[in-house]
Amino acid sequence: MQRIARLRELSGARALLALKCFASWAVFPLMRQYMDGTTSSSLYEVRLGQEKFGGETHAYSVAYADHEIDAVLAHGDKIIFNSLSQLQRFGDKARAAGKPIGLRVNPGTSNSPYLLADPARPHSRLGEGDADKIAAVIDQLSGLMFHNNCENRSFDSFDQMLGQIEARYGALLARVQWVSLGGGIHFSAPDYPLERLAQRLKDFAQRHGVQVYLEPGEAAISGAATLEVSVLDVGCNGKQLAIVDSSTEAHMLDLLIYNLDARMEPNTGAHEYLVCGKTCLAGDIFGSFRFEQPLQVGDRLSIQDAAGYTMVKKNWFNGIAMPAIAVKRLDGRVELVRQFGYEDYAASLS
């Protein structure tokens, strides 16, 4: 949060929390001291942002439905359309509601290590790319959104892509009041050149006469949480195995989606174990980690960096119990803010 505040101070950019990554509203009172509001991907997210976070609430969706557009407009103070057809369909309603209108632009270039998350992938449905078509409706727009970074840890890469955006869409940038550059910029890393990023954003804003927005998700909560698990069983089948009371598919789904290992620290020692979840999915595996002592039933393990894309994606596969949500307050108190039980599981079904 302090790095975000510093970036806002140096650059003049505004920072909106990306609720698609993290929406645990028990800590919003702290986060709102450092951020300007929220950005969303659905009706429920924009409503949560307005009701629980406050500040600016940017409403975006890949596609709005007829039955939800009125509620979206009621809860958001800006609405960003993904396509020209959605703008044509709902633009009059947005203007009648007095809401500033934005359009997502797909510049056809991106930084993503995964095709699955690449907004510039072939046949992408994420945004409009044709500058001439956008120019034809630019008078209806107050802003543009570019979201083409994903886990981009390189300032030089970000700088290069922003230059490509300026070269291709510079005439359009001069005709709007604000530009969102999305999320996926890992400026929270300790070695990221925050001052260079701030100056680049400040220069961009001054050159084009726009207010810049950033939409940090993981950059807002990197290293902010652990998933606390307990060993239920140990065994050996060519490798030492440890079964824990959690699941990748139920609690850390991105590990499966992107074929990643969880992070365990310090991950040193002579005893190596394959740490596995307890569902019936054969590949429910957190990863292979090293420990100083042999694991025993009842041992507590801490899976690191577990805030982003976890609580917003958790599910009830196999009826596995949900982890409680606990917050360590700044004064050191640990507050249990939510527990889940059978009633929650049953209520999620019918």
VENPEJO-V697659 format. One record per helix or strand of 3 or more residues. SS is the DSSP state (H for helix, E for strand). FROM is the first residue (numbers start at 1). TO is the last residue. Records with the same first field share a line. If there is no record, write none. Layout:
# VENPEJO-V697659
SS: FROM-TO, FROM-TO
This chain:
# VENPEJO-V697659
H: 2-11, 25-31, 43-53, 69-75, 84-96, 115-117, 131-135, 138-140, 155-173, 194-208, 218-221, 248-251, 253-257, 317-319, 342-347
E: 14-18, 37-39, 56-60, 78-81, 100-105, 143-145, 178-180, 211-214, 227-236, 240-244, 271-276, 285-291, 300-303, 325-328, 334-338
